Amino acid sequence: MAHEAEVRDELGRLLARLPDATGVLASTVDGLLIAHEAPDTPAETLAALSSAGFGIGLRLSDAAGGHSFRELLVRGEHGYVALYAAGPACVLTVLAGPRINVGRLHMEARRSSAYLAHLLDGAADDREDA
């Protein structure tokens, strides 16, 4: 992928802005890993599961009245998994501990997902022009 380094850099910046985050990854909506900063995490498996979660989010949004999917937050006993649509073809996944400030998580991850959408949509436009 042409912008893999830029994606990885943005994931690193997101982790730096969220000290209680334990990992982040970007994947395609088809479940292919683009880049990750998630030590001790099965990144390929998380990419595939993020794709499934994205699909469920899309279906739930449609069933609730045709709203477009933006994000999905799962809270477990030991923390959170948050999925954010990053344009039409990318999913940003954030793993976080139970003490994370969820408002800050959303604010920072939304910023990163918008940046990734812009970055990757531009890459798609470049490929179409070639």
DSSP file (Angstrom, degrees, kcal/mol; ACC not computed):
  #  RESIDUE AA STRUCTURE BP1 BP2  ACC     N-H-->O    O-->H-N    N-H-->O    O-->H-N    TCO  KAPPA ALPHA  PHI   PSI    X-CA   Y-CA   Z-CA
    1    1 A M    >         0   0    0      0, 0.0     3,-1.3     0, 0.0     4,-0.2   0.000 360.0 360.0 360.0 134.7    0.0    0.0    0.0
    2    2 A A  T 3   +     0   0    0      1,-0.3     3,-0.3     2,-0.1     4,-0.2   0.810 360.0  39.5 -63.2 -33.7    1.4    3.4   -1.0
    3    3 A H  T 3> S+     0   0    0      1,-0.2     4,-2.5     2,-0.1    -1,-0.3   0.107  75.7 117.8-106.8  21.9    0.5    5.2    2.2
    4    4 A E  H <> S+     0   0    0     -3,-1.3     4,-2.7     1,-0.2     5,-0.2   0.891  77.2  50.5 -58.2 -41.4    1.4    2.5    4.7
    5    5 A A  H  > S+     0   0    0     -3,-0.3     4,-2.4    -4,-0.2    -1,-0.2   0.910 111.5  47.8 -63.9 -42.1    4.1    4.6    6.4
    6    6 A E  H  > S+     0   0    0      2,-0.2     4,-2.2     1,-0.2    -1,-0.2   0.886 112.2  50.0 -66.1 -38.0    1.7    7.6    6.7
    7    7 A V  H  X S+     0   0    0     -4,-2.5     4,-2.3     2,-0.2    -2,-0.2   0.942 111.4  48.3 -63.9 -47.0   -1.0    5.3    8.2
    8    8 A R  H  X S+     0   0    0     -4,-2.7     4,-2.2     1,-0.2    -2,-0.2   0.893 110.1  52.6 -61.2 -40.0    1.5    3.8   10.7
    9    9 A D  H  X S+     0   0    0     -4,-2.4     4,-2.2     1,-0.2    -1,-0.2   0.918 109.5  48.8 -61.2 -43.5    2.7    7.3   11.6
   10   10 A E  H  X S+     0   0    0     -4,-2.2     4,-2.5     1,-0.2    -2,-0.2   0.889 108.8  53.0 -65.3 -38.3   -0.9    8.4   12.3
   11   11 A L  H  X S+     0   0    0     -4,-2.3     4,-2.3     1,-0.2    -1,-0.2   0.907 109.3  49.9 -62.5 -40.4   -1.5    5.3   14.4
   12   12 A G  H  X S+     0   0    0     -4,-2.2     4,-2.0     2,-0.2    -2,-0.2   0.899 110.2  49.8 -63.4 -41.2    1.5    6.1   16.5
   13   13 A R  H  X S+     0   0    0     -4,-2.2     4,-1.7     2,-0.2    -2,-0.2   0.898 109.7  51.7 -64.7 -39.5    0.3    9.7   16.9
   14   14 A L  H  X S+     0   0    0     -4,-2.5     4,-1.1     1,-0.2    -2,-0.2   0.930 109.1  49.8 -63.1 -44.7   -3.1    8.4   18.0
   15   15 A L  H  < S+     0   0    0     -4,-2.3     3,-0.4     1,-0.2     6,-0.3   0.889 109.0  53.0 -60.1 -38.8   -1.5    6.1   20.6
   16   16 A A  H  < S+     0   0    0     -4,-2.0    -1,-0.2     1,-0.2    -2,-0.2   0.847 109.5  48.5 -65.8 -33.5    0.6    9.0   21.9
   17   17 A R  H  < S+     0   0    0     -4,-1.7    -1,-0.2     1,-0.2    -2,-0.2   0.653 112.8  51.0 -80.0 -15.5   -2.6   11.1   22.4
   18   18 A L    ><  +     0   0    0     -4,-1.1     3,-2.2    -3,-0.4    -1,-0.2  -0.761  63.3 178.8-124.0  84.2   -4.4    8.3   24.2
   19   19 A P  T 3  S+     0   0    0      0, 0.0    -1,-0.1     0, 0.0    -2,-0.1   0.751  82.3  54.4 -61.2 -23.8   -2.1    7.0   27.0
   20   20 A D  T 3  S+     0   0    0     81,-0.1    77,-2.5    77,-0.1     2,-0.3   0.442  84.6 104.5 -90.4   1.5   -4.7    4.4   28.1
   21   21 A A  E <   -A   96   0A   0     -3,-2.2    75,-0.3    -6,-0.3     3,-0.1  -0.624  52.1-167.1 -78.3 141.3   -5.0    2.9   24.6
   22   22 A T  E     -     0   0A   0     73,-2.5     2,-0.3     1,-0.4    74,-0.2   0.537  64.4 -10.4-106.6 -10.6   -3.2   -0.4   24.3
   23   23 A G  E     -A   95   0A   0     72,-1.4    72,-3.2    15,-0.2    -1,-0.4  -0.921  51.9-159.7-179.3 155.9   -3.2   -0.8   20.5
   24   24 A V  E     +AB  94  37A   0     13,-1.3    13,-3.0    -2,-0.3     2,-0.3  -0.989  11.7 178.5-142.8 149.6   -4.5    0.6   17.3
   25   25 A L  E     -AB  93  36A   0     68,-2.2    68,-3.0    -2,-0.3     2,-0.4  -0.995  18.7-146.1-150.6 153.5   -4.9   -0.8   13.8
   26   26 A A  E     +AB  92  35A   0      9,-2.8     8,-2.8    -2,-0.3     9,-1.6  -0.968  28.1 165.3-117.3 134.6   -6.1    0.2   10.4
   27   27 A S  E     -AB  91  33A   0     64,-2.3    64,-3.1    -2,-0.4     6,-0.2  -0.934  37.6 -99.7-142.1 164.6   -7.7   -2.4    8.1
   28   28 A T  E >   -A   90   0A   0      4,-2.7     3,-1.9    -2,-0.3    62,-0.3  -0.419  38.7-109.7 -78.4 163.3   -9.8   -2.6    5.0
   29   29 A V  T 3  S+     0   0    0     60,-1.4    26,-0.1     1,-0.3    61,-0.1   0.670 121.1  62.4 -67.3 -13.8  -13.5   -3.2    5.3
   30   30 A D  T 3  S-     0   0    0     59,-0.3    -1,-0.3     2,-0.1    60,-0.1   0.450 124.0-103.5 -87.7  -2.1  -12.7   -6.6    3.8
   31   31 A G  S <  S+     0   0    0     -3,-1.9     2,-0.4     1,-0.3    -2,-0.1   0.590  72.6 141.3  94.5  11.6  -10.6   -7.5    6.8
   32   32 A L        -     0   0    0     15,-0.1    -4,-2.7    16,-0.1    -1,-0.3  -0.754  53.7-118.5 -90.0 132.3   -7.1   -7.0    5.4
   33   33 A L  E     +B   27   0A   0     -2,-0.4    -6,-0.3    -6,-0.2     3,-0.1  -0.476  31.9 175.6 -69.7 131.2   -4.5   -5.4    7.7
   34   34 A I  E     -     0   0A   0     -8,-2.8     2,-0.3     1,-0.4    -7,-0.2   0.827  66.1 -31.1 -97.3 -53.1   -3.1   -2.1    6.5
   35   35 A A  E     -B   26   0A   0     -9,-1.6    -9,-2.8   -28,-0.1    -1,-0.4  -0.976  59.8-165.7-161.8 158.0   -0.9   -1.2    9.5
   36   36 A H  E     -B   25   0A   0     -2,-0.3   -11,-0.2   -11,-0.2     2,-0.1  -0.998  24.9-168.5-152.1 154.0   -0.9   -1.6   13.2
   37   37 A E  E     +B   24   0A   0    -13,-3.0   -13,-1.3    -2,-0.3   -12,-0.1  -0.675  53.2 122.4-134.0  74.7    0.6   -0.5   16.5
   38   38 A A    >   -     0   0    0    -15,-0.3     3,-1.1    -2,-0.1     5,-0.2  -0.675  45.6-158.7-143.2  80.8   -0.7   -3.2   18.7
   39   39 A P  T 3  S+     0   0    0      0, 0.0    -2,-0.1     0, 0.0     0, 0.0  -0.274  78.1  12.6 -63.1 147.8    2.0   -5.2   20.6
   40   40 A D  T 3  S+     0   0    0      1,-0.2     0, 0.0     0, 0.0     0, 0.0   0.790 103.8 116.3  58.3  30.8    1.1   -8.6   21.8
   41   41 A T  S <  S-     0   0    0     -3,-1.1     2,-1.9     4,-0.0    -1,-0.2  -0.991  75.8-119.8-130.1 135.9   -2.1   -8.6   19.8
   42   42 A P     >  -     0   0    0      0, 0.0     4,-2.5     0, 0.0     5,-0.2  -0.542  36.3-176.6 -73.7  87.7   -3.0  -10.9   16.9
   43   43 A A  H  > S+     0   0    0     -2,-1.9     4,-2.4     1,-0.2     5,-0.2   0.857  75.9  51.7 -59.9 -41.7   -3.3   -8.0   14.4
   44   44 A E  H  > S+     0   0    0      2,-0.2     4,-1.9     1,-0.2    -1,-0.2   0.912 112.2  47.1 -63.1 -41.7   -4.5  -10.1   11.4
   45   45 A T  H  > S+     0   0    0     -3,-0.2     4,-2.6     1,-0.2    -2,-0.2   0.919 111.9  50.1 -65.1 -43.7   -7.2  -11.7   13.5
   46   46 A L  H  X S+     0   0    0     -4,-2.5     4,-2.6     1,-0.2    -2,-0.2   0.868 107.6  54.5 -63.2 -36.0   -8.3   -8.3   14.9
   47   47 A A  H  X S+     0   0    0     -4,-2.4     4,-1.8    -5,-0.2    -1,-0.2   0.927 110.5  45.7 -62.4 -44.3   -8.4   -6.9   11.3
   48   48 A A  H  X S+     0   0    0     -4,-1.9     4,-1.8     1,-0.2    -2,-0.2   0.916 114.8  47.0 -65.2 -43.1  -10.8   -9.7   10.3
   49   49 A L  H  X S+     0   0    0     -4,-2.6     4,-2.7     1,-0.2    -2,-0.2   0.851 108.4  55.9 -67.8 -33.7  -12.9   -9.2   13.4
   50   50 A S  H  X S+     0   0    0     -4,-2.6     4,-2.7     2,-0.2    -1,-0.2   0.889 105.6  52.3 -63.7 -38.6  -13.0   -5.5   12.8
   51   51 A S  H  X S+     0   0    0     -4,-1.8     4,-2.4     2,-0.2    -2,-0.2   0.922 110.1  47.9 -61.6 -44.2  -14.3   -6.1    9.3
   52   52 A A  H  X S+     0   0    0     -4,-1.8     4,-2.3     2,-0.2    -2,-0.2   0.922 112.6  48.6 -63.3 -43.6  -17.1   -8.3   10.8
   53   53 A G  H  X S+     0   0    0     -4,-2.7     4,-2.7     2,-0.2    -2,-0.2   0.887 109.7  52.7 -62.5 -39.2  -17.9   -5.6   13.4
   54   54 A F  H  X S+     0   0    0     -4,-2.7     4,-2.5     2,-0.2    -1,-0.2   0.921 109.1  49.7 -60.9 -44.8  -18.0   -2.9   10.7
   55   55 A G  H  X S+     0   0    0     -4,-2.4     4,-2.3     2,-0.2    -2,-0.2   0.900 111.3  48.4 -61.6 -42.0  -20.4   -5.0    8.8
   56   56 A I  H  X S+     0   0    0     -4,-2.3     4,-2.9     2,-0.2     5,-0.2   0.916 110.3  52.1 -64.6 -42.8  -22.7   -5.5   11.8
   57   57 A G  H  X S+     0   0    0     -4,-2.7     4,-2.5     1,-0.2    -2,-0.2   0.904 109.1  50.2 -59.2 -42.2  -22.5   -1.7   12.5
   58   58 A L  H  X S+     0   0    0     -4,-2.5     4,-2.5     2,-0.2    -1,-0.2   0.934 112.4  46.5 -60.4 -46.7  -23.6   -1.0    8.9
   59   59 A R  H  X S+     0   0    0     -4,-2.3     4,-2.7     2,-0.2    -2,-0.2   0.904 112.8  49.2 -65.2 -41.8  -26.5   -3.4    9.2
   60   60 A L  H  X S+     0   0    0     -4,-2.9     4,-1.7     2,-0.2    -1,-0.2   0.919 111.6  49.6 -62.4 -43.5  -27.6   -2.0   12.6
   61   61 A S  H  <>S+     0   0    0     -4,-2.5     6,-1.4    -5,-0.2     5,-0.8   0.915 112.5  47.4 -62.1 -43.4  -27.4    1.5   11.2
   62   62 A D  H >X5S+     0   0    0     -4,-2.5     3,-1.5     4,-0.3     4,-1.3   0.926 111.7  50.0 -62.9 -44.8  -29.5    0.6    8.2
   63   63 A A  H 3<5S+     0   0    0     -4,-2.7    -1,-0.2     1,-0.3    -2,-0.2   0.782 104.3  60.5 -65.8 -26.3  -32.0   -1.2   10.4
   64   64 A A  T 3<5S-     0   0    0     -4,-1.7    -1,-0.3    -5,-0.2    -2,-0.2   0.305 140.1 -61.2 -86.4  10.2  -32.3    1.8   12.6
   65   65 A G  T <45S-     0   0    0     -3,-1.5    -3,-0.2     2,-0.1    -2,-0.2   0.632  82.1 -69.1 123.0  19.1  -33.5    4.0    9.9
   66   66 A G  S  <<S+     0   0    0     -4,-1.3    -4,-0.3    -5,-0.8     2,-0.1   0.692  76.0 158.2  80.5  17.8  -30.8    4.2    7.2
   67   67 A H        -     0   0    0     -6,-1.4     2,-0.3    -7,-0.1    -1,-0.2  -0.488  46.3-110.9 -72.5 145.9  -28.3    6.2    9.1
   68   68 A S        -     0   0    0     -2,-0.1     2,-0.1     1,-0.1    -1,-0.1  -0.602  35.5-108.6 -80.4 140.4  -24.7    5.8    7.8
   69   69 A F        +     0   0    0     -2,-0.3   -11,-0.1     1,-0.2     3,-0.1  -0.416  46.1 159.1 -69.4 135.8  -22.4    3.9   10.1
   70   70 A R        -     0   0    0      1,-0.4    15,-3.0    -2,-0.1     2,-0.3   0.659  58.6 -11.9-121.5 -46.5  -19.7    6.0   11.9
   71   71 A E  E     -C   84   0A   0     13,-0.2    -1,-0.4   -14,-0.1     2,-0.4  -0.993  43.0-154.2-159.6 160.1  -18.5    4.0   15.0
   72   72 A L  E     -C   83   0A   0     11,-2.4    11,-3.1    -2,-0.3     2,-0.5  -0.991  11.6-161.8-141.5 129.7  -19.1    1.1   17.3
   73   73 A L  E     -C   82   0A   0     -2,-0.4     2,-0.5     9,-0.2     9,-0.2  -0.961   3.5-170.3-118.5 127.2  -17.9    0.8   20.9
   74   74 A V  E     -C   81   0A   0      7,-2.9     7,-2.3    -2,-0.5     2,-0.6  -0.970   6.2-160.4-116.4 126.0  -17.7   -2.5   22.8
   75   75 A R  E     +C   80   0A   0     -2,-0.5     5,-0.2     5,-0.2     2,-0.2  -0.928  15.2 175.7-109.2 123.0  -17.1   -2.5   26.5
   76   76 A G  E >   -C   79   0A   0      3,-3.7     3,-1.1    -2,-0.6    -2,-0.0  -0.586  48.2 -90.7-114.0 179.8  -15.7   -5.6   28.1
   77   77 A E  T 3  S+     0   0    0      1,-0.2     3,-0.1    -2,-0.2    -1,-0.0   0.825 125.6  35.6 -60.3 -33.0  -14.6   -6.5   31.6
   78   78 A H  T 3  S-     0   0    0      1,-0.2     2,-0.3    19,-0.1    -1,-0.2   0.195 126.7 -61.2-111.5  15.6  -11.0   -5.5   30.9
   79   79 A G  E <   -C   76   0A   0     -3,-1.1    -3,-3.7    18,-0.2     2,-0.3  -0.960  62.1 -53.4 144.5-159.9  -11.5   -2.6   28.5
   80   80 A Y  E     -CD  75  96A   0     16,-2.7    16,-2.4    -2,-0.3     2,-0.4  -0.853  17.4-160.9-124.6 151.7  -12.8   -1.3   25.3
   81   81 A V  E     -CD  74  95A   0     -7,-2.3    -7,-2.9    -2,-0.3     2,-0.4  -0.992  21.0-171.8-125.7 124.5  -12.7   -2.1   21.6
   82   82 A A  E     -CD  73  94A   0     12,-2.6    12,-2.7    -2,-0.4     2,-0.4  -0.967   7.4-162.9-122.3 133.6  -13.8    0.8   19.4
   83   83 A L  E     -CD  72  93A   0    -11,-3.1   -11,-2.4    -2,-0.4     2,-0.4  -0.941   7.5-173.2-115.2 135.9  -14.3    0.7   15.6
   84   84 A Y  E     -CD  71  92A   0      8,-2.4     8,-2.8    -2,-0.4     2,-0.4  -0.994  26.9-122.4-130.4 131.6  -14.5    3.9   13.5
   85   85 A A  E     - D   0  91A   0    -15,-3.0     2,-0.4    -2,-0.4     6,-0.2  -0.585  23.1-169.3 -68.0 128.2  -15.3    4.2    9.8
   86   86 A A        -     0   0    0      4,-2.8     3,-0.4     1,-0.4     4,-0.3  -0.648  63.0 -51.2-119.1  71.5  -12.4    5.8    8.1
   87   87 A G  S    S-     0   0    0     -2,-0.4    -1,-0.4     1,-0.2     3,-0.3  -0.362  89.7 -54.1  84.3-173.1  -13.9    6.5    4.7
   88   88 A P  S    S+     0   0    0      0, 0.0    -1,-0.2     0, 0.0   -59,-0.0   0.616 134.6  34.6 -77.6 -11.7  -15.7    3.9    2.7
   89   89 A A  S    S+     0   0    0     -3,-0.4   -60,-1.4   -61,-0.1     2,-0.3   0.416 104.9  67.8-125.3   1.6  -12.9    1.4    2.6
   90   90 A C  E     -A   28   0A   0     -3,-0.3    -4,-2.8    -4,-0.3     2,-0.4  -0.949  51.5-159.1-133.0 146.5  -11.1    1.5    5.9
   91   91 A V  E     -AD  27  85A   0    -64,-3.1   -64,-2.3    -2,-0.3     2,-0.5  -0.989   9.3-152.8-122.3 130.6  -11.8    0.7    9.6
   92   92 A L  E     -AD  26  84A   0     -8,-2.8    -8,-2.4    -2,-0.4     2,-0.5  -0.913  14.5-165.5-100.1 125.4   -9.8    2.2   12.5
   93   93 A T  E     -AD  25  83A   0    -68,-3.0   -68,-2.2    -2,-0.5     2,-0.4  -0.947   4.0-169.7-115.1 131.0   -9.7   -0.1   15.5
   94   94 A V  E     -AD  24  82A   0    -12,-2.7   -12,-2.6    -2,-0.5     2,-0.4  -0.981   6.0-160.2-121.6 129.2   -8.7    1.2   19.0
   95   95 A L  E     +AD  23  81A   0    -72,-3.2   -73,-2.5    -2,-0.4   -72,-1.4  -0.902  21.6 173.4-104.3 135.3   -8.0   -1.1   22.0
   96   96 A A  E     -AD  21  80A   0    -16,-2.4   -16,-2.7    -2,-0.4   -75,-0.2  -0.986  30.6-110.2-146.3 152.6   -8.1    0.6   25.4
   97   97 A G    >   -     0   0    0    -77,-2.5     3,-1.4    -2,-0.3   -18,-0.2  -0.214  42.7 -99.4 -73.6 170.4   -8.0   -0.2   29.0
   98   98 A P  T 3  S+     0   0    0      0, 0.0   -19,-0.1     0, 0.0    -1,-0.1   0.659 117.3  59.1 -69.2 -15.8  -11.0    0.1   31.3
   99   99 A R  T 3  S+     0   0    0    -79,-0.1   -79,-0.1     2,-0.1   -20,-0.0   0.374  75.2 125.5 -95.9   5.6   -9.9    3.5   32.7
  100  100 A I  S <  S-     0   0    0     -3,-1.4     2,-0.9   -80,-0.2     3,-0.1  -0.323  70.3-114.9 -65.3 145.9   -9.8    5.4   29.4
  101  101 A N     >  -     0   0    0      1,-0.2     4,-2.6     2,-0.0     5,-0.1  -0.746  26.6-157.6 -78.3 109.3  -11.8    8.6   29.1
  102  102 A V  H  > S+     0   0    0     -2,-0.9     4,-2.6     1,-0.2     5,-0.2   0.848  89.1  55.2 -65.0 -35.1  -14.3    7.5   26.5
  103  103 A G  H  > S+     0   0    0      2,-0.2     4,-2.5     1,-0.2    -1,-0.2   0.922 111.0  44.8 -61.6 -43.7  -15.0   11.1   25.4
  104  104 A R  H  > S+     0   0    0      2,-0.2     4,-2.8     1,-0.2     5,-0.3   0.896 110.0  55.9 -66.7 -40.2  -11.4   11.6   24.7
  105  105 A L  H  X S+     0   0    0     -4,-2.6     4,-2.7     1,-0.2     5,-0.3   0.950 111.1  44.0 -54.5 -50.8  -11.2    8.3   23.0
  106  106 A H  H  X S+     0   0    0     -4,-2.6     4,-2.6     1,-0.2     5,-0.3   0.931 113.3  50.8 -61.9 -46.1  -13.9    9.3   20.6
  107  107 A M  H  X S+     0   0    0     -4,-2.5     4,-1.6     1,-0.2    -2,-0.2   0.939 117.1  38.5 -58.3 -49.3  -12.5   12.8   20.1
  108  108 A E  H  X S+     0   0    0     -4,-2.8     4,-2.2     2,-0.2    -1,-0.2   0.903 117.4  48.4 -72.0 -41.6   -9.0   11.6   19.2
  109  109 A A  H  X S+     0   0    0     -4,-2.7     4,-3.0    -5,-0.3     5,-0.2   0.871 109.3  53.4 -69.5 -35.5  -10.1    8.5   17.2
  110  110 A R  H  X S+     0   0    0     -4,-2.6     4,-2.1    -5,-0.3    -1,-0.2   0.908 109.1  50.1 -63.1 -40.2  -12.6   10.5   15.2
  111  111 A R  H  X S+     0   0    0     -4,-1.6     4,-2.0    -5,-0.3    -2,-0.2   0.937 113.8  44.7 -61.9 -46.5   -9.8   12.9   14.3
  112  112 A S  H  X S+     0   0    0     -4,-2.2     4,-2.9     1,-0.2     5,-0.2   0.895 111.1  52.7 -66.8 -39.6   -7.6   10.1   13.2
  113  113 A S  H  X S+     0   0    0     -4,-3.0     4,-2.4     1,-0.2    -1,-0.2   0.891 109.1  50.2 -65.3 -36.8  -10.3    8.3   11.2
  114  114 A A  H  X S+     0   0    0     -4,-2.1     4,-2.2     2,-0.2    -1,-0.2   0.914 112.0  48.0 -64.8 -41.8  -11.0   11.5    9.3
  115  115 A Y  H  X S+     0   0    0     -4,-2.0     4,-2.8     2,-0.2    -2,-0.2   0.932 112.5  48.2 -63.4 -45.6   -7.3   11.9    8.5
  116  116 A L  H  X S+     0   0    0     -4,-2.9     4,-3.2     1,-0.2     5,-0.3   0.899 109.8  52.8 -62.7 -40.2   -7.1    8.2    7.4
  117  117 A A  H  X S+     0   0    0     -4,-2.4     4,-2.6    -5,-0.2     5,-0.3   0.935 112.2  45.2 -59.7 -45.9  -10.2    8.6    5.2
  118  118 A H  H  X S+     0   0    0     -4,-2.2     4,-1.8     2,-0.2    -2,-0.2   0.927 115.9  46.7 -62.8 -45.6   -8.6   11.6    3.5
  119  119 A L  H  X S+     0   0    0     -4,-2.8     4,-1.4     1,-0.2    -2,-0.2   0.936 118.4  39.4 -62.9 -48.7   -5.3    9.9    3.1
  120  120 A L  H  X S+     0   0    0     -4,-3.2     4,-2.1     2,-0.2    -2,-0.2   0.827 112.2  54.9 -78.1 -31.8   -6.6    6.6    1.8
  121  121 A D  H  X S+     0   0    0     -4,-2.6     4,-2.2    -5,-0.3    -1,-0.2   0.889 108.3  51.5 -65.1 -37.2   -9.3    8.2   -0.4
  122  122 A G  H  X S+     0   0    0     -4,-1.8     4,-2.2    -5,-0.3    -2,-0.2   0.876 107.6  52.2 -64.1 -37.4   -6.6   10.2   -2.0
  123  123 A A  H  X S+     0   0    0     -4,-1.4     4,-2.0     2,-0.2    -2,-0.2   0.891 108.8  50.2 -65.7 -38.7   -4.6    7.0   -2.6
  124  124 A A  H  X S+     0   0    0     -4,-2.1     4,-2.0     2,-0.2    -2,-0.2   0.901 109.8  50.6 -65.3 -40.5   -7.7    5.5   -4.3
  125  125 A D  H  X S+     0   0    0     -4,-2.2     4,-1.8     1,-0.2    -2,-0.2   0.900 108.5  52.6 -62.7 -40.3   -8.0    8.6   -6.5
  126  126 A D  H  X S+     0   0    0     -4,-2.2     4,-1.0     1,-0.2    -1,-0.2   0.897 109.4  49.0 -62.2 -40.8   -4.4    8.3   -7.5
  127  127 A R  H  < S+     0   0    0     -4,-2.0     3,-0.3     1,-0.2    -1,-0.2   0.878 109.9  51.6 -67.1 -37.3   -4.8    4.7   -8.5
  128  128 A E  H  < S+     0   0    0     -4,-2.0    -1,-0.2     1,-0.2    -2,-0.2   0.840 108.3  51.8 -68.5 -32.2   -7.9    5.5  -10.6
  129  129 A D  H  <        0   0    0     -4,-1.8    -1,-0.2     1,-0.2    -2,-0.2   0.720 360.0 360.0 -75.5 -21.0   -6.0    8.3  -12.4
  130  130 A A     <        0   0    0     -4,-1.0    -1,-0.2    -3,-0.3    -2,-0.2   0.491 360.0 360.0 -73.3 360.0   -3.1    5.9  -13.3
